[in-house]
Amino acid sequence: MNLKPLTIGLLALSLLLPLQAAAALRLEFGIEPNYTYAFANPAKDYFKDLNEDFRTGVYTFTTPIPQWEDIKTPNFHEFGGEGSCLAKLRSGKIKNLRIGPVVGVRISSPRSTYDKSYDIWDEKYQGGKYIPTNFKRQEGINTSTVFLGARGKASLTKKLDATATVGVNFYKVKGDVDYMLDRLDNPYEQHRKADYKGNGTGFSIEAGADYKIIRNILIGASFGYRTGKVQTKGKQVVTCTSWPEGYSVTGDYSPEFDPSGAYGKFYVGISF
């Protein structure tokens, strides 16, 4: 789907109403630092497939590890902020209606660490043998989301406002992997270095409420749903420190992330 016409139309609509009313109506500006928690982890499927690759031997050159303990999926805690410019409209029965554009950014930097040892049965080694092996793996994932949209507010009481927001999300993901397999009964080590990055787009819609604790300071919460996927593109380099001596192979490493799903957002803000 081509998002450009929709994005331009959305922004044009959100900008047009405040501009038409600017001469006669008061503009309200807002700045809101926020925290977002996604109920569906964007990396859930990626780590599910990764652990299955260890368990079945795809990741370890056909040596399965049926007793593999899963690498835990890291939590994506998003921190960011939004800025808005709303114009008060003559709305009849809707009390103190304001509408206008909003822009925001959110970032998250989860990390995954793993360090466990197993006795792995290798039927191809000297007629069958348990081989003590240590696995160390670290992965850093950096995500950022830029949001462009339109927001409406209406007063429920003197201090309590209801809010609704729709818009477009622009996602960016970048990550790196540092992995080592160490056989504890001989000098063999296998190293993997991987990096990847990608971009994606999607929509979001949310509704919530905020409360003015003093004249210009507010706190609030909203719940929403967003769509989108990010297909990254990357590579991995596998090397060994001993037999086969000088072994090195470069291959594809392109995990997919799925940020779609419900989320909750909590924020504080200043309006003026």
C-alpha positions in Angstrom: 0.0 0.0 0.0 1.3 3.5 -0.9 1.2 5.5 2.2 2.3 8.8 0.8 -1.0 10.1 -0.5 -2.8 9.0 2.8 -0.1 10.6 4.9 -0.2 13.9 3.0 -4.0 14.0 3.1 -4.0 13.2 6.9 -1.5 16.0 7.6 -3.2 18.4 5.3 -6.5 17.8 7.1 -5.0 18.2 10.5 -3.3 21.4 9.5 -6.2 23.0 7.7 -8.6 23.2 10.5 -6.3 25.0 12.9 -5.2 27.4 10.1 -8.8 28.3 9.2 -9.6 29.0 12.8 -6.4 30.7 13.9 -7.6 34.2 13.4 -10.5 33.8 15.7 -9.7 30.9 18.0 -7.1 30.1 20.6 -4.3 27.7 19.7 -3.2 25.2 22.4 0.3 23.8 22.3 1.3 20.6 24.1 4.5 18.8 24.9 4.2 15.3 26.4 7.1 12.9 27.4 5.7 9.4 27.4 6.2 5.7 28.0 4.7 3.1 25.8 4.2 -0.6 26.6 3.4 -3.0 23.8 1.1 -6.0 24.8 2.5 -7.9 21.8 6.3 -8.2 21.7 7.6 -7.1 18.3 10.4 -9.8 18.5 8.2 -12.7 19.7 8.2 -14.7 16.5 11.9 -13.9 15.8 13.1 -15.4 19.1 10.6 -18.3 18.8 12.2 -19.3 15.5 15.7 -18.7 16.8 15.2 -21.0 19.8 13.7 -23.6 17.5 16.8 -23.4 15.3 19.0 -24.3 18.3 16.7 -27.1 19.4 16.6 -28.8 15.9 20.2 -28.1 14.9 19.7 -25.5 12.2 21.8 -23.0 14.2 24.5 -25.6 15.2 25.3 -27.3 11.9 22.8 -30.2 12.2 23.6 -30.9 15.9 20.2 -30.8 17.7 19.9 -29.7 21.3 16.6 -31.0 22.5 17.2 -29.9 26.1 17.8 -26.3 24.9 16.6 -23.6 27.3 15.1 -20.8 25.4 16.8 -17.4 25.0 14.3 -15.0 26.6 12.7 -12.5 24.3 13.7 -9.0 25.6 11.0 -6.5 26.5 10.6 -3.5 24.3 10.0 -0.5 26.7 9.5 2.6 24.5 10.3 6.1 25.8 9.6 9.2 23.8 7.6 12.4 23.5 5.0 14.1 21.4 4.2 17.7 20.4 0.8 19.0 19.3 -0.8 22.2 18.1 -4.6 22.2 18.6 -7.2 24.8 17.7 -10.4 25.3 19.7 -13.5 25.0 17.4 -17.0 26.1 17.7 -18.5 22.7 18.1 -22.0 23.1 19.5 -22.8 20.3 21.9 -19.1 19.1 22.2 -17.5 21.1 25.0 -14.2 22.8 24.3 -13.4 20.8 21.2 -9.8 21.1 19.9 -8.2 19.5 16.9 -4.9 19.7 15.1 -1.6 17.9 14.1 0.6 15.9 16.4 4.1 14.6 15.9 6.1 12.2 18.1 9.1 9.9 18.4 9.7 6.8 20.5 12.9 4.8 21.0 13.7 1.4 22.6 17.0 -0.4 23.1 16.4 -3.9 24.5 19.3 -6.4 24.9 19.4 -10.2 25.0 22.1 -12.1 26.9 22.7 -15.9 27.1 25.4 -18.0 28.8 24.7 -21.7 29.4 26.5 -25.0 29.1 25.2 -28.4 27.9 26.4 -31.9 27.5 25.4 -32.5 23.8 25.1 -36.0 22.4 27.0 -36.3 19.1 26.4 -39.7 17.5 28.9 -38.8 14.7 31.8 -38.3 17.1 33.9 -41.4 17.9 30.8 -43.7 17.8 28.8 -41.4 20.0 29.8 -39.1 22.8 28.5 -36.4 25.1 30.4 -33.2 24.4 30.4 -30.4 27.0 29.7 -27.1 25.2 29.2 -23.6 26.3 27.0 -21.1 24.4 27.3 -17.3 24.8 25.2 -15.0 22.9 24.5 -11.3 23.1 22.1 -9.2 20.9 21.4 -5.5 20.9 18.3 -4.2 19.2 17.6 -0.5 18.7 14.2 0.6 17.5 12.8 4.1 16.7 9.3 5.2 15.7 8.3 8.5 14.2 4.6 9.3 14.4 2.7 11.8 12.3 -1.0 12.3 12.9 -4.1 14.3 14.0 -5.5 14.6 17.5 -8.8 15.7 18.9 -9.6 16.7 22.5 -12.9 17.5 24.3 -13.5 18.5 27.9 -15.4 16.1 30.1 -15.0 18.3 33.2 -13.0 21.4 34.0 -9.8 19.4 34.4 -10.5 16.1 32.6 -10.2 15.8 28.8 -11.0 12.9 26.5 -8.5 12.4 23.6 -8.4 10.6 20.3 -5.5 10.3 17.9 -4.9 8.7 14.5 -1.8 8.7 12.3 1.0 6.9 10.5 4.1 5.3 12.1 7.5 5.1 10.5 9.5 2.3 12.1 13.3 1.7 12.1 15.1 -1.3 13.5 18.8 -1.9 13.8 20.6 -4.8 15.6 23.8 -6.8 16.1 24.6 -10.3 17.3 27.8 -11.6 19.0 27.7 -15.4 19.5 30.3 -18.0 20.6 30.1 -21.8 20.8 33.0 -23.1 23.0 33.7 -26.9 23.2 34.9 -27.4 26.7 36.9 -30.6 26.0 39.1 -29.2 23.3 40.2 -25.8 21.8 37.4 -25.6 19.2 35.4 -22.4 19.2 32.9 -21.1 16.7 32.0 -17.4 16.4 29.1 -15.6 14.7 28.9 -11.9 14.1 25.7 -10.5 12.6 24.1 -7.2 12.0 20.9 -6.1 10.4 18.7 -3.1 9.8 15.3 -2.2 8.2 12.4 0.2 7.9 8.6 -0.2 7.9 5.4 1.7 8.1 2.0 1.3 9.7 -1.1 3.0 11.1 -2.2 3.6 14.7 -5.3 4.7 16.5 -5.7 5.4 20.2 -8.1 6.9 22.7 -7.6 8.0 26.3 -7.9 10.8 28.8 -5.7 13.3 30.6 -6.2 15.3 33.8 -4.8 18.7 34.7 -3.2 18.4 38.1 -2.4 22.2 38.1 -3.1 24.9 35.5 -0.6 23.8 32.8 0.6 20.4 34.0 -1.3 17.2 33.1 -1.0 13.5 33.4 -2.7 11.0 31.2 -3.1 7.5 29.7 -4.3 6.1 26.4 -4.8 2.7 24.8 -4.4 2.0 21.1 -3.7 -0.4 18.3 -1.0 -0.2 15.7 -0.1 -2.1 12.5 3.0 -2.6 10.5 6.0 -4.9 9.9 9.7 -4.4 9.6 11.7 -6.7 7.3 15.4 -6.2 8.1 18.3 -7.0 5.8 21.6 -8.1 7.2 24.4 -10.6 7.1 26.3 -12.9 9.5 30.0 -14.1 9.4 30.8 -17.5 10.9 34.4 -18.4 11.8 36.2 -21.2 13.6 39.4 -20.8 15.7 40.5 -24.4 14.9 39.4 -27.3 12.6 38.5 -26.7 9.9 41.4 -24.2 10.1 40.6 -20.9 8.4 36.9 -21.7 8.1 34.8 -18.6 7.3 31.4 -18.2 5.7 29.2 -15.2 5.2 25.4 -15.6 4.9 22.1 -13.8 5.1 20.7 -12.7 8.5 17.4 -10.8 8.1 15.0 -11.2 11.0 11.5 -9.8 10.8 9.8 -7.7 13.5 6.1 -7.2 14.0 5.1 -4.1 16.1 1.4 -4.5 15.3 -0.9 -5.0 18.2 -2.4 -3.3 21.2 -0.4 -1.0 23.5 -0.8 1.3 26.4 0.7 4.8 26.8 1.3 6.9 29.9 2.4 10.5 29.8 2.9 13.8 31.6 2.6 17.0 29.7 2.6 20.8 29.6 -0.1 22.7 27.7 0.1 26.4 26.9 
